[in-house]
């Protein structure tokens, strides 16, 4: 996960004691170092105490932010006292930055409520938020209205905010790859490229014929093909797979990787059936698994918004995501279900894996044409799920997010699979059906629903349902 850089505004109001500002600066510098975050902030000699209080201070701070705009992922506003709300808003406006903003306010100490120590940041925070709203800027708030930077609570708040910044900035500039046409039967994965583009998400397309043509022009002993073949063998146990399908996977992986690199893509969605099986005689699952493991999410069935969902979850946690079917009930337990796909989940989800063949597709397309699935059972642990969907009828993007757990309940089946427990699962499934969401969802082995909700609602303005976790 890349180190994050925050633009820091320490706000001041001149009739409060100087030592409060100096203390705030020390506290935040210490915390950012502890969390391994970088800061772009005024030096103590650039303005009075390195704080922002006046129009001139705002101009100086904004100029500094402009110089480092490519690095700054978010803005942290520190209020060691009441602060100056106009100067904060002016700084943000003049900087030209459109990044997440977190407002922190110091608490007062009832034992130090005299003029030398009183802060009034409780009130100042309300004024700062009022001005930012007037100026048209979205911002994030701490759970507690006032919170000390030295506290464990604020440390967690800042880590959450950093994740929100990664999601917002990552999704807003995402470059997706769509390889092939969606399977004809899958109207469920239709989406609007225009709605995605309006939110900063670009889609690059590649016809499957171009991919297959490029694989045919690659010699079996091409250095890239040989290297990719070794990567496949190193990735999972391939003992049950004949040599020819592995060679075909290596060629296909080489072509896709070169295209992704040339177009600087962050994620892909691939026509995984049934043209590849009929015309190239493999399943692409293993290649998709390898890409997702390398933090380049890859979704099935040209589900582009599913790939965006995977990417958002990955940005929130820093761990690989998977695209799954809401697939089966689990016996008669209303709060458990089975998640499944042929076999494209990153191997990091599993304690052990092997490569197999697609047992469902193989019944009609032939076992010999469907080698390439990753077979494994997800271990127990935390999980989050999320779905981003374009609502073309209303010209909006809608989402849902939630959390659950992977369980160790018995499951005797094939492919990439998991049993999950989700509180009030039947309510969630009714919501999905009533609102016309896809049968796919994205999952990730970490609890990040609150991060995604903050990013989706506050900074994208997307209608988001956060399913209750109890």
ABEGO torsion letter per residue (X at the ends): XBBBBBBBBBBBBAABBAAAAAAAAAAAAAAAAAAGBBBBBBBAAABBGGBBABAAAAAAAAAAAAAAAAABABBBBBBABAEBAAAAAAAAAAAGBBBBBBBBBBBBBAABABAAABAGAAAAAAAAAAAAAAAGBBBBBBABABBBAABAAAAAAAAAAAAAAAAAAAAAABBBBBBEBBBAABAAABBBAAAAAAAGBBBBBBBAAAAAAAAAABBAABAAAAAAAAAAAAABBAAABBAAAAAAAAAAAAAAAAAAAAAGBABBBBBAOAAAAAAAGBBAAAAAAAAAAAGBBBBBGGBAAAAAAAAAAAAAAGBBBBBBBBABBBEABAABBBBBBAGABBAAABABBBBBBBAAAAAAAEAAAABGBBBBBBBBEBBBBBBBBBBAAAGBBBBBBBBBBBBABBBBBBEBBBBBBBBGAAAAAAAAAAAGBBABBBBBBBBAAAAAAAAAAAAAGBBBBBBBAX
